[in-house]
Amino acid sequence: MVWGRGSWRFIAAALALLALSLAPTPGLGDPSMRRRLGQAKRQYIAQEYERVIQLLGPVAQSPMATISEKVKAYELLGLSYLILGDELRARAAFENLLGLDQGHQLDDPSGSPKLRQFYDSVRESFVPGYSARGTATLEHAAPRRAIAGRRIELAASVVSGQELVGSVILRWRRAGLLTYSTERMQGAQQLLARFILPEDSSAYRLEYYIEARSAAGHAVGRVGSPEEPLQIKVAGITGTAATGKPIYKRWWFWTAVGVVVLGGVTAGIVAGSSDSAPPGSLEPNPVQLR
């Protein structure tokens, strides 16, 4: 049996796509990291700051922790060190945090001005061009439903710190992707962003966050974050409009693979039987044209 090179390449591509469709979703993290982070949050609320540091040291250093988990770990480490009076280690923890997300907004349950001022001073010295003049507060109501392949409209408003805001952007992605797309929000009182959702016959989740930026381009307020985005469930397209299926889910793809395989078998039989066709048994019968 002889197989053509084109047949092998096509089948290899088909198997590669099938393997991708069956691969597990990356980036889910290690359950032990999430457990440690949950325990540390409870210990922080209970003002057991030394215990917080013991729990989160391994999370900050572990290659199994996600970026989101590391950001939260460094934040609680920095706050705990600062409360215990160790400003040097607190600064190092906040710098590690800002190395992962320069626009991170401090999430301190106590709302202590002292803690926020220290964090802002670290951010001001660590992020080039950043000026700690305060923060803006955004308000956002998520839409109730969304359908793949249709237009979606997201709205937000700046309720405080308007003088700090130069622009407001929406960053979104389909869950499972690594990078975000960016939409500039437009409007006066109410800011809007409109875009077409990716097509798919199956439901999926839309991840996004909204960020207010200064005239220099630094984040001064957020709803959601790159590490912990907001989510909307998107319904799949139904009926004949479902054109967004991956190639390995379309009926004609596997039909084409079958045709290639069958064609390869037939070609192999013909090629393997003989290099040339046998002579015929009928005698020549010349035909004269008049």
N, C-alpha and C positions, 0 to 999 in steps of 0.2 A: 504494500500500500504506500503510495507516494502523496505527501501533503505539500501544497504550495506554500511559499513563504508568507504570502498575503493571508492565507488561511490561519497560519499559526499566529500571526500578529493580531488578527481580529479576535481570535479566541482568547489570546492572552489578555487583550484589553477588556474583554467581557468578564473574564475571571477576576481581573483586578477590580473592576467596578463592583462586582458581586461581593468581593472581600471587604471593600469599603462600606457597603451597605450593611454588612453584618458586624462590623467592628463596633466595640463599645464606645460610648460617648466619653471623650476625654474631659479632664478638668473638674471631676467630681470631688477630688480631694480624698484625704484619709479620714475615716470616721473618728479616729483617736484624736486628731487635731481639732475637730469640731467639738468633741467632748471636753477637751482641755479648755477651749475658748469659752464654752458655756459655763464651766466651773469657775473660770477666772472672772467672768462678768458677775457671777453671784458673790464671789469673794470680794470683789471691788465694791459692790453695793454694801456689803457687810463691813467695809473698811479694814479688811484683812489684806493690806497692801503687800506685805512680804510674801504672803501665800500666792498672791497674783503673780509676783515676779517668778516664784518657783514654778508655777504652772505654765507660764508663757515663754520662758526662756527656750524650751525645746521647740515650741511652735515657730518662734521667730527664726530659728536656725535650721529647721527641718526642710529638706527638699521636697517633702510630700505635702507641705502646706500650700494652699492656693494663695494667689496675690491678695485676695480679699481677706483671708485669714491672717496673713502676715501684717496687713495694714491695721487690722483691729488689734492684733497682738502688740505691735509697736506703739499704738495709741495708748492702750492700757498700761503698757510698761512705762512709757514716758510720764503719764499722769501719776502712776504709783511712785516712781522714783522722785518726782517733783514734790509730791506730798510728804515723802519721807525725808526731804531735804537734800537729795543727791542731784543737784542741777547738772553736773557733768554727764551722768548716765541718762538723765532725762533728755538732755540736748541730743545725745547720740541716738537715742530711740526715736525722737522726732525727726532727726535728719534721715534715718533709715526709712521712716514712714514717707517722708517727702521725696525720697529717692524713688519710691514706687508710684506715688501720686502727688505731684506738686500742687494740685488744686484741692487737696483734701480739706474738708471743713471739720474742725474739732467737734467731736460728739461727747461732751462731758455732762453727765446727768446732774451734777451739782450746779452747773452754770457759773462757776467761780470766775470772777474777773481776773484774779491773779493767775490762774491756770491758763486762761485764754490769752492774756497778755504775754506770758512766757512763750506759749506756742507761736503766737504771731511774731514775736521777736526772732525766734528760730527760723521761721518761714521767711521773714524779711531778709535775714542774712544768708539763707540757703538758696532762695530762688532769685535769680538775677532780675532786677527791675521791679520786684514786687514791693508794694507799699501797704503796710497794715493800717488802713484808714477805717477799718470796720468791715462789716459784712452786710450783704443784701439778703432779704427774705423773699422767697418765691412761693407762690400759691398755684397749685395745679390740681385739676380734677380729671381723672382718667376717663376715656370714653367707655361706654358700657359694652360695646361689641365691635368686632372688626372681622372682615372677611378677606381672605387671601385674594390678591389680584385687584382689589378695590382701593379707592382712595380713602385715606384716614386723615383726620384732622385732630391735632393736639393743641390745647390751649394752656396758657400760663399768664400770670401777672406778677409784677414786682410790687409787693405790699410795703416794703421798707427798704431804705438805703438806695433809693432811685438815683441819687446823685453819684453813686459809685459805679453805676452800670453803664457800660458803653454798648453792649450787645447781649442778646440772649440766644443761645443755640440749643437745638435738640440733637442728641446723638443716639442713634438707634441701630439695632442689628437683630437678625434672626437668632434665636437661642441656639447655641452650639458653635457659632462663628466667633472668631477671635477679634475682628476689627469692627469698628462702628462707622456708620455713614453719618454725615453731618447735614443738618438743615438749619438755616438761619430763621429765627422766628420773627415775624413781622407784625406790626400793628402799633396802636397808640396805648389805650388802656388795657386791652386784651391782646396778647401776643399769640399768633397762630403759626403753626407749621403744618403743611399739607404735603403728602407724598403717596405714591402707589406702593402697596404692600407686595412683597414677592408672591408669585403664583404658586399654588400647590393644591393638590386634591386632598391632602391630609392636613389636619389641624397642627398648629405649631404655636410657639410662644414668641412674642415680640418683646425684646429687652431694650430699655431706653433710660436716659436721664436727661434732665434739663439743667443748663448751667448759665448763670449770669457772669459776664466777663467785664473787666474794667476796660478802659480805652487802650491800655497797654496789653490787653489780652490775657490777664490773669483772672482765675476763677475767684469771684467774690461771693458767690451763693450757688447753692445746688438743691435740686430735688432728685433724690437718687444719687448714684455715683457709678463710675466705671466698674468698680469691684462688686457693688450691690445695686444693680439697676432695678428700676421698676419693671413690671411685667404686665402684658396684656395677652389674653388667649385669643388666637386668631383661628377662625373657622375655615376649614378647607373649602375649595370651590367644588360645587356639585354639578352634575350633568356634563354636557359636552364642553363647557367652558373650562374644564379642568385640563389645562394644557401644560401645567408646570411640573409634571411628574419627572423625576430623575430618569435618565435614559435606561437604566437597568430595570425600571418598573413598566416600561412601555411594551406592549405585546409585539410590535413589529421588530423590536430589537432582538428578542430571543428567536423570533421566526427567521430573521436574517442570519443569526448564528447557526440555526439548524440547516438553512440552505447552504451556508458555507461549508459546514461539516459534510453534508451529503455530497456537495459538489467536489469536495476534496477526496472523498471515497471513490466517486466515479472516475475522477481524473487519475487516481492511483491505479485503479483496475486497468484502465486503458493504457496508461503509460507503462505498467508493469507487464503487460501481456506481450508486447513486441515493439521494436523500434520503428517498424514500418508495416503497412497493411499488406496482406497476402495478395498475389495476383488473382484476377477473376478467372472463372472457368469458361466464360463465353468468348467465342472467336470474334475478332473485330468485324464490324459490318459497316463499311464506309457509306456515307450518305452524300449524294451529289445534289448541290443546289443549282437550279436553273433560273 
